[in-house]
Amino acid sequence: MTHYISTRGGVAPVDFETAVLQGFAADGGLFVPETIPRVSEERLQKWSKLSFVDLAFEILSLYIEQTILSPDELRHLLSDGFYRFEHPDVTPVVPLETKPNTYILELFRGPTLSFKDVAMGFLVNTVDFFLKRKNDWASLVVATTGDTGPAAAHASAGKKSIECWVLYPIDMISEEQARQMTTLEASNVHAVGVSGCPDGGDDLDLVLARMFADDNLTRQLKLSSVNSINWGRVMVQAAHYFYSYFRVVDRVGEKIVFSVPSGAFGNLFGGYLARTMGLPVKAYICANNQNATLHRALSTGHFTKEDLIPTVSSAIDIVVPYNFWRYLYFASGGDHGKICQWMDDFKKQGSVQLDSQTADAIRDGYISASITDEQTLSTIADVYQSRDGYLLDPHAAVAVAAADTLANTFASDTKIVCLATAHAAKFPDIVRKALAVKGELPEQAMHKSIDRAKELFQHVRLCDCSKLAQALTHAMQSVTKSRA
Ligand SMILES: *Cc1c(COP(=O)(O)O)cnc(C)c1O
């Protein structure tokens, strides 16, 4: 049965429950399954007729021991995690008529209108389930570039075993996203707006990594995290590739392409799992904006961090794509020594030159592009003003623009699924700019939950990044005391 090991190889294998509750492995590595399960074409045929939740159940069953979660428990956690999605398909697929063989996979139909809801509902439910079973509670802390925070806050609201702390860089996320975190009337959700962080979410992650590295503090504050390094999220993110594949192909076995707006490589690592399990994927397009760490690594073998450039697709303004370590681990043939060396070098110098074998391996089934803000905005305008009249959010637009850029790479009858990771209503100012509208926005750029949040109080703690560790520790200690 599946066990989880650290990419750095420094801890004994753990079960699913431990991997999920710990987040990071104790040696600073990321948890990965010892082996990735394979699925036969016969089984794919059977899966092709399942609903999203039933399909997710089949996939997750391959990664979770029944002694940890019984089939009934798993099914219950999944149904609960997805019932608040507003579309019966959970992640519906929409064909674009004006772009032949191009489909939009809508990952934004959950309660906070982004792709983060897809995995967060299930993960937070599961954490809550494990904690209750142990008669325990935890402080879930997440840093966000705008969408993880709202998803974590909504999934945690009202859960007795969880205190949820969401940290966001003020001025680097939209007002709509901030309000999704600050307007919840839930005493266990704590929003923290942080100023003075030029590298945005990456700066916040650094502060958190330092807190997590302190064992005493971690124990005292019961720190845990549901950020994108948590195995529980990455695993669920394989399901939408399978589900959408079955919606668009003429027959199981046909090879298709996915274009994925990428930041921390969590969504694409879900894709890696799906392809390795046996999903017939010709290639993944790693679609970056101008923060192109992944594009550089894939195209040159040089994994380097550069200064963050604020863009119109802010959720992927990420210069340290954390889940890439998981991919490098498998691409290097499971070489713990190399991962340790590279992680340490990257931390010290912000750059790693991969050996040529690994550099070739990471290109197997992956191509990439870096998209400018001008391309993003014109893609939004073009698709909206076409016969389709479909409104892309800025992140989906990065995916579509990358697919356009790389279209010549594939035979013209190859189907391309572009992942739409957010609802346009989360980014009204960008939509306004793209469509050059002054007054009322198109209906597709509105959502009732966003409008409702405008009429509510905001509850937020404010802080400068240089003081964040102290202030957060103090506030968390006080909450811990009040729970004792
Ligand atoms: C998080 C996010 C992404 C990027 O996903 P990764 O797993 O970090 O690559 C893309 N688009 C939106 C809207 C997001 O919130």
The ligand as a MOL file (V3000), in Angstrom:
LIG
                    3D

  0  0  0     0  0            999 V3000
M  V30 BEGIN CTAB
M  V30 COUNTS 15 15 0 0 0
M  V30 BEGIN ATOM
M  V30 1 C -3.0220 28.9860 -7.6580 0
M  V30 2 C -3.4610 29.4670 -8.9750 0
M  V30 3 C -2.7920 29.0980 -10.1350 0
M  V30 4 C -1.5060 28.3190 -10.1520 0
M  V30 5 O -1.5510 27.0320 -9.6550 0
M  V30 6 P -0.1770 26.3460 -9.2070 0
M  V30 7 O -0.6090 25.0590 -8.6600 0
M  V30 8 O 0.4070 27.2380 -8.1500 0
M  V30 9 O 0.6940 26.2660 -10.4020 0
M  V30 10 C -3.2870 29.5490 -11.3420 0
M  V30 11 N -4.3740 30.3420 -11.4010 0
M  V30 12 C -5.0400 30.7260 -10.2990 0
M  V30 13 C -6.2090 31.6150 -10.4520 0
M  V30 14 C -4.6180 30.3020 -9.0490 0
M  V30 15 O -5.2880 30.6910 -7.9640 0
M  V30 END ATOM
M  V30 BEGIN BOND
M  V30 1 1 1 2
M  V30 2 1 2 3
M  V30 3 2 2 14
M  V30 4 1 3 4
M  V30 5 2 3 10
M  V30 6 1 4 5
M  V30 7 1 5 6
M  V30 8 2 6 7
M  V30 9 1 6 8
M  V30 10 1 6 9
M  V30 11 1 10 11
M  V30 12 2 11 12
M  V30 13 1 12 13
M  V30 14 1 12 14
M  V30 15 1 14 15
M  V30 END BOND
M  V30 END CTAB
M  END
